[in-house]
Amino acid sequence: MEVNFFDKVYAVVRQIPYGRVTSYGAIAKSIGMAKSARMVGWAMTSCKNDDTIPAHRVVNRIGLLTGKHHFSGSNLMQQLLENEGVSIVNDRVQNFDTIFWNPEELK
């Protein structure tokens, strides 16, 4: 049975460590679809009601909370990240290079 694109994305997202973030592009690259960052975004939108997928830990390539409008409430994504110790200023992850998790480390 072949695993579909969204399932591959979700498998990676479930492995993002607590208090860390990764990007849509890094996820796409890690599943062998480097040019599919936007599709990863669609996958994140589709899983918003699944508590087993920490979609709040996925940001854009410079640390912006570009998916925040898909979460209930105006600041839920930020609140979830801050609860994990991630500092956010003006919708951007602070110390992004330090807390960025590269899914390629799984290989």
N, C-alpha and C positions, 0 to 999 in steps of 0.2 A: 504494500500500500504506500503510495507516494504522499509525502507530507506537503500540504499546500503552503504558499508563501506566508500567509498570515500566521499559520501554526509555527513556522520557522522563526518568524519575528517574535512571537510570544515566548518561545522557548529561550531565546536570548534575553529578552526583557526580564523574564523571571529570575535570571541569574545576576542582574545588576545588584551589587552589594548595597546594603542599607547605608545611607549617607553619601552615596556616590551618584553620579549622573553619566549618561552617555548620549550620543547624538543619533539622529535618524540615519545619517550617512554611515556612521560607524557600524550600526546594526546591519544596514544594507550590505556593506562590504563584507561583514563577517559571515553572511549567508551566501556569498558568492554572487550578489546582485548589486555591485557597487554604484550603479547609476539609478537605483530605485529608492532613494531617500524619501521621495514624495509618497511612494507606495507604503513605506514604513509608517509615514504619517497617517495614511488612511487606515492602516491596521490599528494604530493607537486610538484613532477615533472610534473604531468599531468595537473596541474592548472596554470602553469606559465604565461599563456596569459589571466587569469581572474583577472582583477583589483580589484574585490570585495573580493579576498582572499589574506590576507597579509602574503604570504608564506615566505617572508624575515624574519619574526619573529620566525621562527621555526629553531632551531639549534640542535646539538647533546647534549648528556647528560652532557658534560663538557663545553658547550658553544662555540664549534668550528663551523664555518660557512661551514659545510660539503656539503651543497647544493648550494654553491655559483657558481659552474660551470654551473648550470642550468639557470642562469640569463643572460640576454643579457649584453654584456660588461664584462670586467674582474673584476670589483669591484662594480657592481650595488647593490648586496645584502648588502655589507658593507656601501655603500653610503646611501641606504634607511634607514638602522639602525642608522647611524650617523646623518641623518636628523631628526631622532626622539630623538636624545640625547643619544643614546647608544654608548659607547666607545668601539672601536675594536682595538686590538693590535695583530699583527701576526695572523690574521684570527680568533681571539678568543674574545668573549664578556668579557669585564672587569666588575668586580663587579657582576658576574653572579648570585650569591646567592641572591643579593639584588634586581635585576630586573627580576629574574625568576618568571613567572606567572604559578601557578599550576591550571590546568583546573578542578581539583577536587573541587576547591573552588566554582564551579558553582552548585554543588549538595547540 
